[in-house]
Amino acid sequence: MWAQCAEPFIKPLLWFFQTRTSNNPAPLTVFQSYLVGDLFMALPALKTLAGEMDIRVVCRPDCAEILVSEGLQGLAFDNSFFIRPGITPFFRTFRSAWKLRGQLGPVALDFDADPRSAFWLKIAGAHRVVSYSRSHAVFFDALFSIPQDAVHQADKNAAVASGFLTQRNALSSKFEISSSKKDPPSIHPATFSNVWIISCWTRKDTKNWPLDRWDEFLERLMEANISFRILEAPDGNEGFKQFHQRWSQRVKFISGNLMHVADEIQKSSGVISTDNFVGHMAGYYGKPVLWINGSSDAQQVMPKGPNTQCVQVEPMPCRPCGHRCLNPDYKACLTHLDMETAWKAFRRMRYG
């Protein structure tokens, strides 16, 4: 709403941030500096674009190595303002956008039609910023429609990529986008071991299944002689630290950067995860995923993959809530989910 009110005053000023461009044709800039799970839901669409044209992906700094492993080029961008809106993150993100000046092609595409992203792309020097048409999509130079039945974020990304390719000449206006010189890399073939990866904590408390349920679930895994490792949470709260203390003498915890986590998932039998990036990463790599869902709309964000089981409390009229729980029974979508229900879903996933 703030962006819509400010657009008539700010958009003309953003014209002065355009950088000179002598490269024509030039690469397409694609903005994908959101959450890690968002990147993995976007990778198939990014590869669709890469098969037709030269692209550069504006990404989180910790995701640049992931893009390289997928045959794509990333431009690191610290999007702090997206994670924690405020004055200090705003200026930190402004400085990060300024550092990109001279590195972007003149045409930039945002998969999410986020006005903040359009703003940063303008600060970074892009001449023409485009996305799909939706409410609050301000600061963009052109918008195009996508099918309304594209509900899941991955399907929406695919529709945006397809829509851009269909209308690329009109959307890029006077700028020519350079063609791709190589075929996009294929998705990694699945490999299997006997170890499952457990991801049981995320920063948003409204996404976390109570840790005492995880205790019960992990005990059941041990009783069934199923090997597993737990993903470390270096920024975990006091409750997770106590959980870590309980389990660190019994099983191995995985720690390291995103590339290391990706390697561990590719070698695993599958993932059991709360609503975070690990499930999307596993689905992308073709691994089975048990997705413990709470406040999210599973139709929009459940991991894509050949074998994903979503377990959640039904009915839950307040879902989705944007992870801002207003239910008098706080986190009922997760506190009412018992271990036996999750275990039965895990068995269905393993044995069909």
C-alpha positions, 0 to 999 in steps of 0.5 A: 500500500505504501508503494502504491501511494508513493509510486507517482512521486518515486517512479519518475525519480527512479529514471535517473538511476538508469545506467548507460548500456552499450551491450546490445544484445545483453543478458536478461537479469532475473531477480530471485533474491528471496528465501532459499526455498523460493530459489529451488521452486524457481530453478525449473523456470530459470532453466527454461529461460536459460534454454532460450536466452542468456540470463544472470540471476540476482540471488542471495549471497549464500545461493550463488554456489547453488546456481553455479552447480546448476550451470547458471550465473548468480549475482549476489545481492543482500536483500535484508529489507525483504527479511527484516523491514526497517531503516537499517536493513533498507540502507543495507539493501540500498548499498547492495543494490548500488554495488550491482550497478554496471553488472545488470542487463538493461532488461530485468524480470521479477518472478514475484511482481514484488514492488520492493524488487522492482525498486532495487532493480531500478537502483541497480541501474536496470532500464526496464523492469517487467513481471506478471500482472497482480495487485500492488505490482508497482514500479514496473515498466511492463506487466503481462498476464499469466493463467489464473490456474497457476496456484503453486509457486513453482507453477506460477514461476513457470507461467511467468517464464513462459509468458515472458518468452511469448512476449519477449520482443514487446516486453524488452522494447528497444533492447535485444536479449542475447541468446543462450549459447548452451543447453540448460543443464538437466536436473540431477539424477536421484541417488539413494542411501539409507540415511534420512535428513531431519529438518525440524526447526525454522526461524518462524515459530509459527512453522515449527512442530513442537519439539516434544513431537519431534522427540517422539518421532525420532524415537520411533525412527530409532525403534524401527532402525531407520538411520537419520541425521538432523540438520543443525540450526545455528540460530536456533532458540533455547528450545532447540539448544536443549533439543540438540543437547538431548540428541547430539550424543545419539545421532549426527547433526549436519552443519555447513553451508547450503552447498554442503546441505545440498550434497547431503540431501542428494546422497540421502534416502529423503527428507522429513521437514517442517515448512522450510527450504529443505523440503523444496531442495529435496523435492527438486533433487527428486527425493521423497519428502514428508512435509509437516505443514502448519500455517501455509497453504499446501496447494501453493508451497508444498514441495514439488517432487516425485514422492511428497507426502503432506501431513497437516491438521484438517480442518483448519479454517484460519489457514493460511495466516501468513505465519502470523497466528491470531488463533486463540489456540496458538499454533493449533495447526501444529500443536494438534498434529500428533506423532502417530499421524505423522508416522502413518504419513511417513510409512505411506511415503516409504511403502505406498 
